[in-house]
C-alpha cells in the first residue's frame, strides 16, 4: 500500500473495474478472485469503502471480459465452430466489449451500487 500513490488508492476498485477487460487477457478467474480482489478490498477498506461496494465495479469489469478472454474454453469452442481466428476476433471485439463494460460501470454507479 505504501507503493501506491495516495490519490489512486481510494479509487483502486474503480481503476481495476475500468481496466477489467485488459486484465482479463492476462489473469485467469482464480488469480482475479482469489489474489487481486482480496488485496484491493483490503486497500479500499482503509478508506471506508465496503467490500461489496468495492467488488461491484471489479466484477462488472471481469464478467464482461469473459467473452474476450483467451483463457476461456467456451470461447475457443465457439470460435472453432464458427471457424474464426482468435486474433481477428480479439482485434474486432476487444474495444466493443471494453466500451460495453464502461457503460455497465456507469449504469452501476447511477444505480448506486458503488460510490466514487
MOPAC internal coordinates of N, CA, C and O (Angstrom, degrees):
PM7 1SCF
backbone

  N    0.0000 0     0.00 0     0.00 0    0    0    0
  C    1.4393 1     0.00 0     0.00 0    1    0    0
  C    1.5267 1   110.61 1     0.00 0    2    1    0
  O    1.2310 1   120.48 1   152.44 1    3    2    1
  N    1.3126 1   116.69 1   -27.56 1    3    2    1
  C    1.4583 1   120.08 1  -179.61 1    5    3    2
  C    1.5208 1   111.57 1   -70.22 1    6    5    3
  O    1.2310 1   119.99 1   159.14 1    7    6    5
  N    1.3161 1   117.63 1   -20.86 1    7    6    5
  C    1.4598 1   121.81 1  -178.73 1    9    7    6
  C    1.5253 1   111.52 1   -80.02 1   10    9    7
  O    1.2310 1   120.11 1   150.81 1   11   10    9
  N    1.3258 1   117.40 1   -29.19 1   11   10    9
  C    1.4637 1   121.80 1  -177.14 1   13   11   10
  C    1.5267 1   111.23 1   -73.03 1   14   13   11
  O    1.2310 1   120.16 1   -40.26 1   15   14   13
  N    1.3172 1   117.29 1   139.74 1   15   14   13
  C    1.4694 1   118.90 1   173.39 1   17   15   14
  C    1.5349 1   109.91 1   -63.89 1   18   17   15
  O    1.2310 1   120.80 1   -40.16 1   19   18   17
  N    1.3155 1   116.07 1   139.84 1   19   18   17
  C    1.4589 1   120.81 1  -176.84 1   21   19   18
  C    1.5125 1   114.11 1   -59.20 1   22   21   19
  O    1.2310 1   120.20 1   146.37 1   23   22   21
  N    1.3216 1   117.22 1   -33.63 1   23   22   21
  C    1.4602 1   120.50 1  -178.66 1   25   23   22
  C    1.5245 1   112.18 1   -69.42 1   26   25   23
  O    1.2310 1   120.25 1   151.99 1   27   26   25
  N    1.3234 1   117.13 1   -28.01 1   27   26   25
  C    1.4618 1   120.23 1  -177.37 1   29   27   26
  C    1.5167 1   113.25 1   -92.05 1   30   29   27
  O    1.2310 1   119.66 1   158.90 1   31   30   29
  N    1.3234 1   118.26 1   -21.10 1   31   30   29
  C    1.4641 1   121.00 1  -175.82 1   33   31   30
  C    1.5200 1   112.37 1   -61.74 1   34   33   31
  O    1.2310 1   119.94 1   141.67 1   35   34   33
  N    1.3073 1   117.73 1   -38.33 1   35   34   33
  C    1.4587 1   122.02 1  -179.22 1   37   35   34
  C    1.5247 1   111.50 1   -66.10 1   38   37   35
  O    1.2310 1   120.23 1   150.80 1   39   38   37
  N    1.3218 1   117.16 1   -29.20 1   39   38   37
  C    1.4620 1   122.19 1  -176.63 1   41   39   38
  C    1.5319 1   112.55 1  -107.06 1   42   41   39
  O    1.2310 1   120.15 1  -161.85 1   43   42   41
  N    1.3073 1   117.31 1    18.15 1   43   42   41
  C    1.4581 1   120.30 1  -174.71 1   45   43   42
  C    1.5265 1   112.38 1   -59.98 1   46   45   43
  O    1.2310 1   119.75 1   140.55 1   47   46   45
  N    1.3236 1   118.08 1   -39.45 1   47   46   45
  C    1.4675 1   120.83 1   179.52 1   49   47   46
  C    1.5300 1   110.71 1   -64.04 1   50   49   47
  O    1.2310 1   120.10 1   144.08 1   51   50   49
  N    1.3370 1   117.42 1   -35.92 1   51   50   49
  C    1.4665 1   120.44 1   177.82 1   53   51   50
  C    1.5295 1   110.89 1   -71.49 1   54   53   51
  O    1.2310 1   120.51 1   141.00 1   55   54   53
  N    1.3171 1   116.64 1   -39.00 1   55   54   53
  C    1.4691 1   120.32 1   178.29 1   57   55   54
  C    1.5174 1   110.73 1   -63.23 1   58   57   55
  O    1.2310 1   120.64 1   137.08 1   59   58   57
  N    1.3315 1   116.38 1   -42.92 1   59   58   57
  C    1.4695 1   120.04 1   177.66 1   61   59   58
  C    1.5302 1   109.84 1   -65.84 1   62   61   59
  O    1.2310 1   119.76 1   142.82 1   63   62   61
  N    1.3148 1   118.07 1   -37.18 1   63   62   61
  C    1.4667 1   120.97 1   176.63 1   65   63   62
  C    1.5183 1   112.20 1   -64.34 1   66   65   63
  O    1.2310 1   120.39 1   138.12 1   67   66   65
  N    1.3278 1   116.87 1   -41.88 1   67   66   65
  C    1.4629 1   120.77 1   178.91 1   69   67   66
  C    1.5193 1   110.89 1   -67.59 1   70   69   67
  O    1.2310 1   120.44 1   141.55 1   71   70   69
  N    1.3210 1   116.76 1   -38.45 1   71   70   69
  C    1.4670 1   120.77 1   179.68 1   73   71   70
  C    1.5285 1   112.27 1   -90.84 1   74   73   71
  O    1.2310 1   120.39 1  -163.68 1   75   74   73
  N    1.3225 1   116.87 1    16.32 1   75   74   73
  C    1.4661 1   120.84 1  -177.49 1   77   75   74
  C    1.5175 1   113.71 1   -60.57 1   78   77   75
  O    1.2310 1   119.79 1   142.01 1   79   78   77
  N    1.3196 1   118.01 1   -37.99 1   79   78   77
  C    1.4614 1   120.64 1  -178.40 1   81   79   78
  C    1.5252 1   111.08 1   -69.10 1   82   81   79
  O    1.2310 1   118.57 1   130.76 1   83   82   81
  N    1.3310 1   120.32 1   -49.24 1   83   82   81
  C    1.4689 1   117.73 1   175.84 1   85   83   82
  C    1.5338 1   113.01 1   -63.36 1   86   85   83
  O    1.2310 1   120.37 1   144.98 1   87   86   85
  N    1.3368 1   116.91 1   -35.02 1   87   86   85
  C    1.4596 1   119.24 1   177.17 1   89   87   86
  C    1.5257 1   111.44 1   -65.83 1   90   89   87
  O    1.2310 1   120.82 1   150.25 1   91   90   89
  N    1.3094 1   116.03 1   -29.75 1   91   90   89
  C    1.4671 1   120.95 1   178.88 1   93   91   90
  C    1.5258 1   111.03 1   -61.76 1   94   93   91
  O    1.2310 1   120.35 1   151.40 1   95   94   93
  N    1.3117 1   116.94 1   -28.60 1   95   94   93
  C    1.4628 1   120.68 1  -178.49 1   97   95   94
  C    1.5192 1   112.45 1   -74.48 1   98   97   95
  O    1.2310 1   119.81 1   159.74 1   99   98   97
  N    1.3378 1   117.97 1   -20.26 1   99   98   97
  C    1.4588 1   120.12 1  -176.56 1  101   99   98
  C    1.5224 1   114.11 1  -117.66 1  102  101   99
  O    1.2310 1   119.74 1   160.57 1  103  102  101
  N    1.3263 1   118.11 1   -19.43 1  103  102  101
  C    1.4611 1   121.03 1  -179.58 1  105  103  102
  C    1.5205 1   110.40 1  -111.67 1  106  105  103
  O    1.2310 1   121.09 1   -45.41 1  107  106  105
  N    1.3119 1   115.51 1   134.59 1  107  106  105
  C    1.4600 1   117.11 1   174.01 1  109  107  106
  C    1.5249 1   109.26 1   -83.37 1  110  109  107
  O    1.2310 1   120.11 1    -3.24 1  111  110  109
  N    1.2904 1   117.39 1   176.76 1  111  110  109
  C    1.4619 1   122.33 1  -174.65 1  113  111  110
  C    1.5210 1   112.03 1   -62.53 1  114  113  111
  O    1.2310 1   120.02 1   136.57 1  115  114  113
  N    1.3254 1   117.57 1   -43.43 1  115  114  113
  C    1.4608 1   120.07 1  -179.15 1  117  115  114
  C    1.5209 1   111.86 1   -63.34 1  118  117  115
  O    1.2310 1   120.21 1   137.14 1  119  118  117
  N    1.3257 1   117.20 1   -42.86 1  119  118  117
  C    1.4667 1   120.41 1   179.48 1  121  119  118
  C    1.5174 1   110.61 1   -63.73 1  122  121  119
  O    1.2310 1   120.35 1   143.37 1  123  122  121
  N    1.2973 1   116.94 1   -36.63 1  123  122  121
  C    1.4708 1   120.02 1  -179.13 1  125  123  122
  C    1.5255 1   111.17 1   -70.23 1  126  125  123
  O    1.2310 1   120.43 1   127.78 1  127  126  125
  N    1.3381 1   116.78 1   -52.22 1  127  126  125
  C    1.4603 1   119.91 1  -172.66 1  129  127  126
  C    1.5218 1   113.98 1   -80.14 1  130  129  127
  O    1.2310 1   119.78 1   151.79 1  131  130  129
  N    1.3358 1   118.02 1   -28.21 1  131  130  129
  C    1.4645 1   119.62 1  -176.38 1  133  131  130
  C    1.5220 1   113.85 1  -104.57 1  134  133  131
  O    1.2310 1   119.53 1   168.78 1  135  134  133
  N    1.3141 1   118.51 1   -11.22 1  135  134  133
  C    1.4638 1   120.52 1   179.38 1  137  135  134
  C    1.5208 1   111.84 1  -118.69 1  138  137  135
  O    1.2310 1   120.00 1   125.94 1  139  138  137
  N    1.3186 1   117.61 1   -54.06 1  139  138  137
  C    1.4615 1   120.69 1  -174.63 1  141  139  138
  C    1.5291 1   112.33 1   -75.93 1  142  141  139
  O    1.2310 1   120.02 1   132.62 1  143  142  141
  N    1.3124 1   117.56 1   -47.38 1  143  142  141
  C    1.4644 1   120.78 1  -175.00 1  145  143  142
  C    1.5366 1   112.97 1   -62.03 1  146  145  143
  O    1.2310 1   118.18 1   135.10 1  147  146  145
  N    1.3267 1   121.08 1   -44.90 1  147  146  145
  C    1.4692 1   118.85 1   178.32 1  149  147  146
  C    1.5265 1   113.43 1   -63.13 1  150  149  147
  O    1.2310 1   120.58 1   144.23 1  151  150  149
  N    1.3237 1   116.49 1   -35.77 1  151  150  149
  C    1.4691 1   119.49 1   178.78 1  153  151  150
  C    1.5220 1   110.25 1   -66.08 1  154  153  151
  O    1.2310 1   120.48 1   133.73 1  155  154  153
  N    1.3217 1   116.68 1   -46.27 1  155  154  153
  C    1.4635 1   120.42 1   179.61 1  157  155  154
  C    1.5282 1   110.28 1   -63.77 1  158  157  155
  O    1.2310 1   120.07 1   138.69 1  159  158  157
  N    1.3303 1   117.47 1   -41.31 1  159  158  157
  C    1.4663 1   120.52 1   178.45 1  161  159  158
  C    1.5253 1   111.41 1   -59.83 1  162  161  159
  O    1.2310 1   119.93 1   139.09 1  163  162  161
  N    1.3267 1   117.74 1   -40.91 1  163  162  161
  C    1.4605 1   120.79 1   179.18 1  165  163  162
  C    1.5233 1   111.66 1   -67.22 1  166  165  163
  O    1.2310 1   120.60 1   143.00 1  167  166  165
  N    1.3326 1   116.46 1   -37.00 1  167  166  165
  C    1.4655 1   119.91 1  -179.56 1  169  167  166
  C    1.5219 1   110.93 1   -67.81 1  170  169  167
  O    1.2310 1   120.29 1   131.15 1  171  170  169
  N    1.3237 1   117.05 1   -48.85 1  171  170  169
  C    1.4728 1   119.03 1  -176.75 1  173  171  170
  C    1.5316 1   111.80 1   -75.94 1  174  173  171
  O    1.2310 1   119.63 1   161.50 1  175  174  173
  N    1.3262 1   118.32 1   -18.50 1  175  174  173
  C    1.4645 1   120.22 1   175.62 1  177  175  174
  C    1.5209 1   110.45 1   -63.09 1  178  177  175
  O    1.2310 1   120.45 1   150.48 1  179  178  177
  N    1.3324 1   116.74 1   -29.52 1  179  178  177
  C    1.4546 1   120.54 1   176.91 1  181  179  178
  C    1.5209 1   112.97 1   -66.55 1  182  181  179
  O    1.2310 1   120.19 1   163.89 1  183  182  181
  N    1.3244 1   117.25 1   -16.11 1  183  182  181
  C    1.4617 1   122.21 1   178.18 1  185  183  182
  C    1.5258 1   111.70 1  -102.76 1  186  185  183
  O    1.2310 1   120.20 1  -170.32 1  187  186  185
  N    1.3312 1   117.23 1     9.68 1  187  186  185
  C    1.4595 1   121.14 1   176.70 1  189  187  186
  C    1.5187 1   114.82 1    84.24 1  190  189  187
  O    1.2310 1   119.91 1  -164.23 1  191  190  189
  N    1.3212 1   117.78 1    15.77 1  191  190  189
  C    1.4631 1   121.30 1   179.04 1  193  191  190
  C    1.5236 1   108.04 1   -95.05 1  194  193  191
  O    1.2310 1   120.66 1   -52.04 1  195  194  193
  N    1.3187 1   116.35 1   127.96 1  195  194  193
  C    1.4603 1   120.36 1  -177.73 1  197  195  194
  C    1.5224 1   110.90 1   -69.62 1  198  197  195
  O    1.2310 1   121.35 1   -20.40 1  199  198  197
  N    1.3131 1   115.02 1   159.60 1  199  198  197
  C    1.4654 1   120.11 1  -179.67 1  201  199  198
  C    1.5245 1   111.15 1   -62.89 1  202  201  199
  O    1.2310 1   120.23 1   143.53 1  203  202  201
  N    1.3104 1   117.16 1   -36.47 1  203  202  201
  C    1.4647 1   120.54 1   178.96 1  205  203  202
  C    1.5155 1   111.19 1   -66.62 1  206  205  203
  O    1.2310 1   120.27 1   134.86 1  207  206  205
  N    1.3263 1   117.08 1   -45.14 1  207  206  205
  C    1.4635 1   120.81 1   179.86 1  209  207  206
  C    1.5206 1   111.22 1   -65.59 1  210  209  207
  O    1.2310 1   120.10 1   148.94 1  211  210  209
  N    1.3208 1   117.40 1   -31.06 1  211  210  209
  C    1.4659 1   120.59 1   177.57 1  213  211  210
  C    1.5195 1   111.21 1   -76.98 1  214  213  211
  O    1.2310 1   120.48 1   148.80 1  215  214  213
  N    1.3236 1   116.69 1   -31.20 1  215  214  213
  C    1.4587 1   120.05 1  -176.45 1  217  215  214
  C    1.5298 1   112.63 1   -75.13 1  218  217  215
  O    1.2310 1   119.84 1   146.52 1  219  218  217
  N    1.3287 1   117.91 1   -33.48 1  219  218  217
  C    1.4640 1   120.33 1  -176.45 1  221  219  218
  C    1.5317 1   113.52 1   -54.84 1  222  221  219
  O    1.2310 1   118.41 1   124.54 1  223  222  221
  N    1.3193 1   120.63 1   -55.46 1  223  222  221
  C    1.4719 1   118.10 1  -178.37 1  225  223  222
  C    1.5259 1   112.75 1   -65.40 1  226  225  223
  O    1.2310 1   120.74 1   147.12 1  227  226  225
  N    1.3295 1   116.19 1   -32.88 1  227  226  225
  C    1.4651 1   118.48 1   179.60 1  229  227  226
  C    1.5272 1   111.05 1   -68.39 1  230  229  227
  O    1.2310 1   120.58 1   139.56 1  231  230  229
  N    1.3196 1   116.49 1   -40.44 1  231  230  229
  C    1.4679 1   119.96 1   180.00 1  233  231  230
  C    1.5238 1   110.73 1   -70.28 1  234  233  231
  O    1.2310 1   120.03 1   142.06 1  235  234  233
  N    1.3302 1   117.55 1   -37.94 1  235  234  233
  C    1.4694 1   119.82 1   177.21 1  237  235  234
  C    1.5220 1   109.88 1   -58.93 1  238  237  235
  O    1.2310 1   120.34 1   133.78 1  239  238  237
  N    1.3349 1   116.96 1   -46.22 1  239  238  237
  C    1.4584 1   120.47 1   178.64 1  241  239  238
  C    1.5170 1   112.84 1   -64.97 1  242  241  239
  O    1.2310 1   120.45 1   143.81 1  243  242  241
  N    1.3096 1   116.74 1   -36.19 1  243  242  241
  C    1.4649 1   121.02 1  -178.16 1  245  243  242
  C    1.5283 1   111.78 1   -74.11 1  246  245  243
  O    1.2310 1   120.14 1   132.38 1  247  246  245
  N    1.2931 1   117.35 1   -47.62 1  247  246  245
  C    1.4621 1   120.66 1  -173.59 1  249  247  246
  C    1.5260 1   111.49 1   -67.88 1  250  249  247
  O    1.2310 1   120.04 1   140.06 1  251  250  249
  N    1.3218 1   117.53 1   -39.94 1  251  250  249
  C    1.4631 1   118.17 1   178.53 1  253  251  250
  C    1.5259 1   111.64 1   -67.77 1  254  253  251
  O    1.2310 1   120.38 1   155.85 1  255  254  253
  N    1.3230 1   116.87 1   -24.15 1  255  254  253
  C    1.4587 1   120.17 1   178.59 1  257  255  254
  C    1.5127 1   114.22 1   -78.25 1  258  257  255
  O    1.2310 1   120.15 1   171.43 1  259  258  257
  N    1.3181 1   117.32 1    -8.57 1  259  258  257
  C    1.4614 1   120.43 1  -179.41 1  261  259  258
  C    1.5247 1   111.95 1   -58.81 1  262  261  259
  O    1.2310 1   120.75 1   150.59 1  263  262  261
  N    1.3149 1   116.17 1   -29.41 1  263  262  261
  C    1.4625 1   119.61 1  -174.90 1  265  263  262
  C    1.5232 1   113.20 1   -83.07 1  266  265  263
  O    1.2310 1   120.09 1   176.17 1  267  266  265
  N    1.3302 1   117.42 1    -3.83 1  267  266  265
  C    1.4623 1   120.10 1   174.63 1  269  267  266
  C    1.5253 1   111.76 1  -123.22 1  270  269  267
  O    1.2310 1   120.01 1  -172.95 1  271  270  269
  N    1.3039 1   117.58 1     7.05 1  271  270  269
  C    1.4602 1   121.51 1  -177.07 1  273  271  270
  C    1.5246 1   110.85 1   -78.51 1  274  273  271
  O    1.2310 1   120.08 1   -59.55 1  275  274  273
  N    1.3292 1   117.45 1   120.45 1  275  274  273
  C    1.4625 1   118.74 1   177.94 1  277  275  274
  C    1.5250 1   112.90 1   -71.43 1  278  277  275
  O    1.2310 1   119.88 1   174.96 1  279  278  277
  N    1.3221 1   117.84 1    -5.04 1  279  278  277
  C    1.4612 1   121.59 1   177.85 1  281  279  278
  C    1.5273 1   112.36 1   -90.26 1  282  281  279
  O    1.2310 1   120.14 1   175.95 1  283  282  281
  N    1.3314 1   117.35 1    -4.05 1  283  282  281
  C    1.4628 1   121.33 1  -177.69 1  285  283  282
  C    1.5328 1   110.15 1   -90.38 1  286  285  283
  O    1.2310 1   120.01 1   -61.04 1  287  286  285
  N    1.3206 1   117.59 1   118.96 1  287  286  285
  C    1.4669 1   120.26 1  -179.66 1  289  287  286
  C    1.5304 1   113.06 1   -61.69 1  290  289  287
  O    1.2310 1   120.13 1   146.66 1  291  290  289
  N    1.3277 1   117.36 1   -33.34 1  291  290  289
  C    1.4689 1   119.73 1  -179.16 1  293  291  290
  C    1.5275 1   111.24 1   -63.19 1  294  293  291
  O    1.2310 1   120.43 1   144.74 1  295  294  293
  N    1.3202 1   116.78 1   -35.26 1  295  294  293
  C    1.4630 1   120.20 1   177.85 1  297  295  294
  C    1.5228 1   110.96 1   -65.87 1  298  297  295
  O    1.2310 1   120.44 1   136.70 1  299  298  297
  N    1.3263 1   116.77 1   -43.30 1  299  298  297
  C    1.4667 1   119.67 1   177.87 1  301  299  298
  C    1.5242 1   111.20 1   -62.82 1  302  301  299
  O    1.2310 1   120.43 1   140.31 1  303  302  301
  N    1.3252 1   116.78 1   -39.69 1  303  302  301
  C    1.4599 1   120.61 1   177.77 1  305  303  302
  C    1.5214 1   110.85 1   -63.35 1  306  305  303
  O    1.2310 1   120.57 1   133.53 1  307  306  305
  N    1.3298 1   116.52 1   -46.47 1  307  306  305
  C    1.4648 1   120.26 1  -179.80 1  309  307  306
  C    1.5263 1   111.18 1   -63.72 1  310  309  307
  O    1.2310 1   120.00 1   138.44 1  311  310  309
  N    1.3231 1   117.60 1   -41.56 1  311  310  309
  C    1.4607 1   120.00 1   179.03 1  313  311  310
  C    1.5219 1   111.39 1   -67.52 1  314  313  311
  O    1.2310 1   120.47 1   144.98 1  315  314  313
  N    1.3275 1   116.71 1   -35.02 1  315  314  313
  C    1.4630 1   120.25 1   177.30 1  317  315  314
  C    1.5163 1   111.75 1   -66.67 1  318  317  315
  O    1.2310 1   120.49 1   137.48 1  319  318  317
  N    1.3133 1   116.68 1   -42.52 1  319  318  317
  C    1.4647 1   120.66 1   178.89 1  321  319  318
  C    1.5298 1   110.34 1   -65.24 1  322  321  319
  O    1.2310 1   120.69 1   140.59 1  323  322  321
  N    1.3349 1   116.29 1   -39.41 1  323  322  321
  C    1.4690 1   120.52 1  -179.09 1  325  323  322
  C    1.5328 1   112.19 1   -82.49 1  326  325  323
  O    1.2310 1   120.90 1   176.42 1  327  326  325
  N    1.3258 1   115.88 1    -3.58 1  327  326  325
  C    1.4683 1   122.65 1  -178.50 1  329  327  326
  C    1.5257 1   111.43 1    56.03 1  330  329  327
  O    1.2310 1   121.40 1  -131.89 1  331  330  329
  N    1.3344 1   114.92 1    48.11 1  331  330  329
  C    1.4607 1   121.93 1   178.23 1  333  331  330
  C    1.5211 1   110.36 1  -112.10 1  334  333  331
  O    1.2310 1   120.71 1   -20.30 1  335  334  333
  N    1.3184 1   116.25 1   159.70 1  335  334  333
  C    1.4552 1   123.35 1  -179.83 1  337  335  334
  C    1.5332 1   109.43 1   -96.92 1  338  337  335
  O    1.2310 1   120.13 1   -42.16 1  339  338  337
  N    1.3349 1   117.37 1   137.84 1  339  338  337
  C    1.4656 1   121.07 1  -179.03 1  341  339  338
  C    1.5231 1   111.29 1   -61.10 1  342  341  339
  O    1.2310 1   119.31 1   137.60 1  343  342  341
  N    1.3125 1   118.92 1   -42.40 1  343  342  341
  C    1.4545 1   122.00 1  -179.24 1  345  343  342
  C    1.5164 1   112.33 1   -61.08 1  346  345  343
  O    1.2310 1   120.51 1   133.99 1  347  346  345
  N    1.3144 1   116.62 1   -46.01 1  347  346  345
  C    1.4628 1   119.87 1   178.93 1  349  347  346
  C    1.5288 1   111.20 1   -66.75 1  350  349  347
  O    1.2310 1   120.78 1   142.02 1  351  350  349
  N    1.3232 1   116.10 1   -37.98 1  351  350  349
  C    1.4572 1   120.23 1   178.61 1  353  351  350
  C    1.5250 1   110.62 1   -62.35 1  354  353  351
  O    1.2310 1   120.13 1   132.38 1  355  354  353
  N    1.3395 1   117.36 1   -47.62 1  355  354  353
  C    1.4575 1   120.56 1   179.72 1  357  355  354
  C    1.5288 1   111.67 1   -64.47 1  358  357  355
  O    1.2310 1   120.86 1   140.56 1  359  358  357
  N    1.3207 1   115.96 1   -39.44 1  359  358  357
  C    1.4577 1   120.19 1  -179.87 1  361  359  358
  C    1.5294 1   110.75 1   -61.50 1  362  361  359
  O    1.2310 1   120.42 1   142.39 1  363  362  361
  N    1.3114 1   116.80 1   -37.61 1  363  362  361
  C    1.4592 1   120.82 1  -179.02 1  365  363  362
  C    1.5255 1   112.43 1   -81.14 1  366  365  363
  O    1.2310 1   120.18 1   134.43 1  367  366  365
  N    1.3182 1   117.26 1   -45.57 1  367  366  365
  C    1.4638 1   120.09 1  -166.74 1  369  367  366
  C    1.5241 1   114.85 1   -94.25 1  370  369  367
  O    1.2310 1   119.09 1   163.07 1  371  370  369
  N    1.3151 1   119.35 1   -16.93 1  371  370  369
  C    1.4614 1   120.79 1  -173.35 1  373  371  370
  C    1.5289 1   112.17 1   -59.39 1  374  373  371
  O    1.2310 1   119.70 1   131.03 1  375  374  373
  N    1.3002 1   118.18 1   -48.97 1  375  374  373
  C    1.4652 1   120.04 1  -178.72 1  377  375  374
  C    1.5264 1   112.32 1   -68.53 1  378  377  375
  O    1.2310 1   120.34 1   145.48 1  379  378  377
  N    1.3402 1   116.96 1   -34.52 1  379  378  377
  C    1.4701 1   119.84 1   177.67 1  381  379  378
  C    1.5278 1   110.93 1   -65.13 1  382  381  379
  O    1.2310 1   120.72 1   135.51 1  383  382  381
  N    1.3238 1   116.23 1   -44.49 1  383  382  381
  C    1.4655 1   119.85 1  -179.38 1  385  383  382
  C    1.5233 1   110.32 1   -68.38 1  386  385  383
  O    1.2310 1   120.27 1   142.34 1  387  386  385
  N    1.3251 1   117.10 1   -37.66 1  387  386  385
  C    1.4616 1   120.18 1   178.26 1  389  387  386
  C    1.5316 1   110.41 1   -64.69 1  390  389  387
  O    1.2310 1   120.05 1   137.66 1  391  390  389
  N    1.3189 1   117.51 1   -42.34 1  391  390  389
  C    1.4658 1   120.98 1   177.25 1  393  391  390
  C    1.5248 1   110.40 1   -62.61 1  394  393  391
  O    1.2310 1   120.32 1   138.40 1  395  394  393
  N    1.3207 1   116.99 1   -41.60 1  395  394  393
  C    1.4676 1   121.13 1   177.03 1  397  395  394
  C    1.5240 1   110.69 1   -61.68 1  398  397  395
  O    1.2310 1   120.33 1   139.68 1  399  398  397
  N    1.3067 1   116.97 1   -40.32 1  399  398  397
  C    1.4583 1   121.59 1   178.00 1  401  399  398
  C    1.5277 1   110.99 1   -62.63 1  402  401  399
  O    1.2310 1   120.12 1   138.27 1  403  402  401
  N    1.3183 1   117.38 1   -41.73 1  403  402  401
  C    1.4632 1   120.74 1   178.60 1  405  403  402
  C    1.5282 1   111.55 1   -65.60 1  406  405  403
  O    1.2310 1   120.53 1   142.90 1  407  406  405
  N    1.3254 1   116.59 1   -37.10 1  407  406  405
  C    1.4688 1   120.43 1   176.27 1  409  407  406
  C    1.5308 1   109.93 1   -64.51 1  410  409  407
  O    1.2310 1   120.47 1   138.08 1  411  410  409
  N    1.3264 1   116.71 1   -41.92 1  411  410  409
  C    1.4629 1   119.98 1   178.22 1  413  411  410
  C    1.5275 1   111.53 1   -64.92 1  414  413  411
  O    1.2310 1   120.34 1   143.05 1  415  414  413
  N    1.3222 1   116.96 1   -36.95 1  415  414  413
  C    1.4630 1   119.74 1   175.74 1  417  415  414
  C    1.5285 1   110.89 1   -63.08 1  418  417  415
  O    1.2310 1   120.52 1   138.82 1  419  418  417
  N    1.3149 1   116.62 1   -41.18 1  419  418  417
  C    1.4633 1   120.61 1   177.99 1  421  419  418
  C    1.5284 1   110.71 1   -63.66 1  422  421  419
  O    1.2310 1   120.38 1   136.61 1  423  422  421
  N    1.3103 1   116.88 1   -43.39 1  423  422  421
  C    1.4677 1   121.05 1   178.29 1  425  423  422
  C    1.5250 1   110.24 1   -63.23 1  426  425  423
  O    1.2310 1   120.39 1   137.58 1  427  426  425
  N    1.3329 1   116.86 1   -42.42 1  427  426  425
  C    1.4625 1   120.07 1   177.51 1  429  427  426
  C    1.5139 1   112.34 1   -61.28 1  430  429  427
  O    1.2310 1   120.59 1   140.17 1  431  430  429
  N    1.3227 1   116.47 1   -39.83 1  431  430  429
  C    1.4694 1   119.88 1   176.77 1  433  431  430
  C    1.5265 1   110.63 1   -65.96 1  434  433  431
  O    1.2310 1   120.18 1   135.22 1  435  434  433
  N    1.3380 1   117.27 1   -44.78 1  435  434  433
  C    1.4593 1   120.52 1  -179.76 1  437  435  434
  C    1.5266 1   112.33 1   -64.28 1  438  437  435
  O    1.2310 1   120.26 1   150.46 1  439  438  437
  N    1.3259 1   117.11 1   -29.54 1  439  438  437
  C    1.4643 1   121.20 1   176.92 1  441  439  438
  C    1.5251 1   112.01 1   -80.10 1  442  441  439
  O    1.2310 1   120.67 1   172.72 1  443  442  441
  N    1.3269 1   116.32 1    -7.28 1  443  442  441
  C    1.4651 1   119.81 1   178.22 1  445  443  442
  C    1.5051 1   114.79 1    83.44 1  446  445  443
  O    1.2310 1   119.78 1  -158.32 1  447  446  445
  N    1.3269 1   118.03 1    21.68 1  447  446  445
  C    1.4558 1   120.38 1  -179.32 1  449  447  446
  C    1.5191 1   112.83 1   -71.27 1  450  449  447
  O    1.2310 1   120.31 1   150.36 1  451  450  449
  N    1.3249 1   117.01 1   -29.64 1  451  450  449
  C    1.4611 1   120.76 1   179.54 1  453  451  450
  C    1.5257 1   109.53 1  -149.45 1  454  453  451
  O    1.2310 1   120.56 1   -31.97 1  455  454  453
  N    1.3243 1   116.54 1   148.03 1  455  454  453
  C    1.4682 1   119.69 1   179.76 1  457  455  454
  C    1.5205 1   110.53 1   -87.32 1  458  457  455
  O    1.2310 1   121.14 1   -15.80 1  459  458  457
  N    1.3130 1   115.42 1   164.20 1  459  458  457
  C    1.4641 1   120.10 1   172.78 1  461  459  458
  C    1.4971 1   110.92 1   -91.98 1  462  461  459
  O    1.2310 1   120.10 1   180.00 1  463  462  461

